[in-house]
Amino acid sequence: MGAEARYTPGQITKLSKRKRIGDPDWDKICTSHVERANRSVRMSVRRMTRLTNAFSKRWVNHEAALWLFFCWYNYCRVHSTVKTTPAVAAGLTDHAWTLRELLDTVATI
């Protein structure tokens, strides 16, 4: 098997829509939001990329890296669409946290 075929993504053989929760509008169901979130995680957390030197070999290290990314993404990073952090937009905090605030909060848990 050549290098080209080795890392080629699989073929989609079937696609089906199923209701998981709530009462969705079937005409508006799409995966674009989930795919965008997955892309953000893959591009920002290099541990999600298997063929890098940052690949997590232990689950506890992988979990910690993801946890730190999600906290930073929601509490520290100002998003251009909402002009603030998701945590501020959701009313979980009154300001965008600095990385120092995030790490100090983690240290007290």
N, C-alpha and C positions, 0 to 999 in steps of 0.2 A: 504494500500500500504506500503510495507516494505522499509527500508532505501536503500536497494540494487536497487530496481526498481525506486525509487524516483530520483536518480541522474544519471541514465543510459542515455547516449546520444541517440538521435533519430536514426532511421534507414534511410539510403539513399534509396529513392524510384525511383529517376530518375536523370540522369545526362545528360546535353546537353551542347554543345559548341556553343557559339554565338559570332560573331565579334562585338566588341564594338567601336573600333577605329583603324584606320590604315588599313594595308593590311597584316595580320598575316600569317605565314606559318602554316597551319592547322596540319601538322605532328609534330610540335614542341610545340603545346599548352599544357600547364600543369599548375597546381596550386601550384607547390612546392615552388616557390619564395613567393607567397602570404601567403601560410601556414607557412613558416618559419618566415616571418615578423609578422604574427599574434601571433605566439608562442613567439617571442622576446618581444612583447608588453605585452602579458599575464603574462609572467614570470618576467618581470621587473617592471611592474606597478601593484602593488597588488590591486589597486582600481578596476582593471578589474575582480577580483575574488570576486564573490558575497558573499561567506561565510567567509569573513575575517572581522576583526575589522577596516580595512582600506577602506571598501566599501563606495563609495561616495553616499551620500543621496541627495546632491544638484548638479545640472548640472554644475554650475559655478565652483565648486571645482573639479569636474571630468575633466572638460575641461582644467583647469589650470594644473592639474597633468599630463594630456596627453601632453599638449603643452610643459611643462618643460622636460618631457622625450624625446620627439622628437627633441627638440633643443639640449639637451645633447647628444643624440645618434648621431646626424649629425654633430655637431660642436665640441664636446669635446672628445668623445670616439674614440680612434684609433682602427680601424678594422684590424684584422690580414690578411685579404685577400688583401686589398689595401695598407696596411702599413701606413695608414694615416686616417684622418676623411673623410667621404663622402663630406663634404663641401669643404675641400681642394682639393679633387680629382675632384670635379665639377668646381673648380676655383672660388668659392664664397668667399673664404678667403685665406690668404697666410700662415696660421699656425693653428695648433690645439688649440682651446680656452681652457683656464682654466675655472673651474666652476665660479671663481670670475669674469672673463671677461663676461661670459654668464649672470650672475646675474646683473652686472653693466650695461650691454646693455639693459636688460629688464627694469631696474629701470629708464632708460632715455626715454623709449617709452611712 
